[in-house]
Amino acid sequence: MSFSESDLWKYLNDPRDKQPNAKWLGEVYSLALTKELREAIAAQLGLLAQEGWSTLKSLSKKFGSQPELIHAAGMCHQKEARDWLLKLLEEQQEVNIVVLKALACWGASIPNNLLSKILNQPALDIRLAGLELLSFKAHQLSDNDLLKLTKTLLDDFRDPIVINTIKILQRRDGVAVCHVLHSIAQEGSEATAQSAIMALGSIGTMISHGKLIKLGQQLPPGKRLNLVNKQLQHQYRFL
């Protein structure tokens, strides 16, 4: 039985109708449909967990790794779907942003070598997606491993990448991390320097406090110095 696109939209969106099951969704999915409709069908499959993944797996074998199927695989939260996404990522010569976003909630499962490959890609969207994965993985890494993975990112000329990296580093309170933040506060752009100063303030240890005091002695008058003094005023435990 064939359906027009308007009929399919009606079945998908009409709350009075019973939600379509995975089998039916798999039968009506076709590359001949509009992109928006394929995405809507795949999203419904993603919401059906294990049942949806079984159908998504069959569709990917039949139609290939279509973006909407990849996205839906991430939505279904199945371990087998995660392994499929990781395999796609490892096999692709160029990192696929759609796969990265689908893997977002499984960042802790990404092997270090694969994560390093992602973070060293030059594209802005790839690096930001890689940082989202790293935010789930960071608790498994030592300070040295974390700094090694993020060195290229901290040297990036684009503020959003450096700032998002700082947000991950500020969860740590080690000497090496505080030293890196101190350097950014001195040498980074205005936006990244301010982010590094606030990160040192949020860490709130003797080491980070010492770095703020040092910055207060080193920085010339201006916004950075004003922010350092403000952060020092908030360090009540050291007053």
C-alpha positions in Angstrom: 0.0 0.0 0.0 1.4 3.4 -1.0 0.9 6.7 0.8 1.2 10.2 -0.4 3.6 12.5 1.5 0.6 14.5 2.9 -0.8 11.2 4.2 2.5 10.3 5.8 2.7 13.7 7.5 -0.8 13.2 8.8 0.0 9.8 10.3 3.1 11.3 11.9 1.6 14.4 13.3 -2.0 13.8 14.1 -2.2 13.2 17.9 -5.5 11.4 17.5 -3.8 8.6 15.5 -2.0 5.8 17.2 1.8 6.3 17.0 3.2 4.4 14.0 5.2 1.3 14.9 8.8 0.6 13.7 7.8 -1.9 11.1 5.4 0.5 9.4 7.9 3.4 9.5 10.6 1.2 8.0 8.2 0.2 5.2 7.3 3.8 4.2 10.8 5.2 4.5 12.2 5.9 1.0 15.0 8.1 -0.5 12.3 9.4 -2.9 10.7 11.2 0.0 11.6 14.8 0.9 14.5 15.4 3.2 12.2 16.8 5.9 9.8 13.8 5.8 12.7 11.3 5.9 14.1 13.1 9.0 10.7 13.0 10.7 10.3 9.2 10.0 13.8 8.5 11.2 13.3 10.6 14.4 10.2 8.5 15.2 12.3 5.4 14.9 14.9 6.9 17.1 12.3 7.4 19.8 11.4 3.7 19.7 14.6 2.5 21.4 15.5 -1.1 20.6 12.6 -1.7 18.3 13.5 1.5 16.4 17.2 0.5 16.2 16.4 -2.8 14.6 14.6 -1.0 11.8 17.2 1.7 11.5 19.9 -1.0 11.2 17.9 -2.6 8.3 17.4 0.7 6.6 21.1 1.6 6.8 22.0 -1.7 5.1 19.5 -1.0 2.4 19.9 2.7 1.8 23.4 3.4 3.2 24.4 5.7 6.1 22.0 8.5 5.4 22.3 11.5 7.7 18.8 11.1 9.2 19.5 7.4 10.0 22.7 8.4 11.7 21.0 11.0 13.8 18.2 8.6 14.7 20.8 6.0 15.8 22.1 8.4 18.3 18.5 9.1 19.6 17.7 5.5 20.3 20.4 5.1 23.0 21.3 1.5 22.2 24.7 0.1 22.7 24.7 -1.6 19.3 23.8 1.7 17.7 26.8 3.3 19.5 29.1 0.7 18.2 27.8 1.2 14.7 28.4 4.9 15.0 31.9 4.4 16.3 32.7 2.0 13.4 31.4 4.7 11.0 33.7 7.2 12.5 36.8 5.0 12.4 36.2 3.9 8.8 35.6 7.4 7.4 38.6 9.2 6.0 37.0 12.6 6.8 35.3 13.1 10.2 31.6 13.4 9.7 29.9 16.0 11.8 26.6 14.2 11.7 28.2 11.1 13.3 29.9 13.2 15.9 26.7 14.8 17.0 24.9 11.5 17.1 27.7 10.2 19.4 27.4 13.2 21.7 26.0 11.3 24.7 28.5 8.5 24.4 31.6 10.7 24.6 33.0 8.6 27.5 33.2 5.6 25.1 35.4 7.3 22.5 39.0 5.9 22.5 41.7 8.5 23.1 43.3 8.0 19.7 40.0 8.6 17.9 39.2 11.6 20.1 42.6 13.1 19.3 41.9 12.6 15.6 38.7 14.5 16.0 40.1 17.4 18.0 42.9 17.9 15.6 40.6 18.4 12.6 40.8 22.1 11.5 37.1 22.7 10.9 35.3 24.8 13.6 32.2 22.6 13.8 34.2 19.4 14.1 36.4 20.8 16.9 33.4 22.1 18.8 31.6 18.7 18.5 34.8 17.0 19.6 34.9 19.2 22.7 31.4 18.1 23.5 32.5 14.5 23.4 35.6 15.4 25.5 33.4 16.9 28.2 32.0 13.4 28.8 35.4 11.8 28.6 37.5 14.3 30.6 36.8 12.7 34.0 38.6 9.5 32.8 41.8 11.4 31.9 44.7 12.6 33.9 45.5 16.3 33.9 48.5 15.6 31.6 46.5 13.5 29.2 43.8 16.2 29.1 46.3 19.0 28.4 48.0 16.9 25.7 44.6 16.3 24.0 43.7 20.0 24.1 47.1 21.6 23.3 46.1 22.3 19.7 42.8 23.7 20.7 44.3 26.1 23.2 46.6 27.4 20.3 43.5 27.9 18.0 43.0 31.5 16.8 39.2 31.1 17.2 37.9 32.3 20.6 34.9 29.8 20.8 37.3 26.8 20.6 39.6 28.1 23.3 36.8 29.2 25.6 35.0 25.9 25.3 38.3 24.2 26.1 38.8 26.4 29.2 35.4 25.4 30.4 36.5 21.7 30.5 39.9 22.5 32.0 38.4 24.6 34.9 37.0 21.4 36.3 40.5 20.5 37.3 42.7 22.1 40.0 46.1 20.7 39.2 49.3 22.8 39.0 49.7 22.2 35.2 46.1 23.3 34.4 46.4 26.5 36.5 49.7 27.2 34.8 48.1 27.0 31.4 45.2 29.2 32.4 47.6 31.7 33.8 49.4 31.8 30.4 46.1 32.3 28.5 45.2 35.1 30.9 48.4 36.9 30.0 48.7 36.1 26.3 45.3 35.2 25.0 42.7 37.4 23.2 40.6 39.6 25.4 37.7 37.1 25.4 39.9 34.0 26.1 41.9 35.8 28.8 38.8 36.9 30.6 37.5 33.3 30.4 40.8 32.0 31.8 40.8 34.5 34.7 37.2 33.5 35.7 38.3 29.8 35.4 41.1 30.4 37.9 38.6 32.2 40.2 36.2 29.2 40.0 38.9 26.6 40.8 39.3 28.3 44.2 42.5 26.5 45.5 45.7 27.9 46.9 47.4 27.3 43.5 44.7 29.1 41.5 44.6 31.9 44.1 48.4 32.2 43.8 48.1 32.5 40.0 45.5 35.3 40.4 47.8 37.2 42.8 50.7 36.8 40.3 48.4 38.1 37.5 47.5 41.1 39.6 51.2 41.9 39.8 51.9 41.3 36.1 49.0 42.7 34.2 48.9 46.4 33.1 45.8 48.5 34.1 42.8 47.5 32.1 39.9 45.0 31.8 42.0 42.0 32.6 43.5 43.5 35.7 40.1 44.7 36.9 38.7 41.2 36.4 41.6 39.6 38.3 41.0 42.0 41.3 37.3 41.2 41.2 38.0 37.4 41.3 40.4 37.9 44.2 37.8 39.8 46.1 35.5 36.7 45.8 38.2 34.3 47.2 36.8 34.6 50.7 38.6 31.6 52.1 41.9 33.2 51.4 41.0 36.7 52.7 
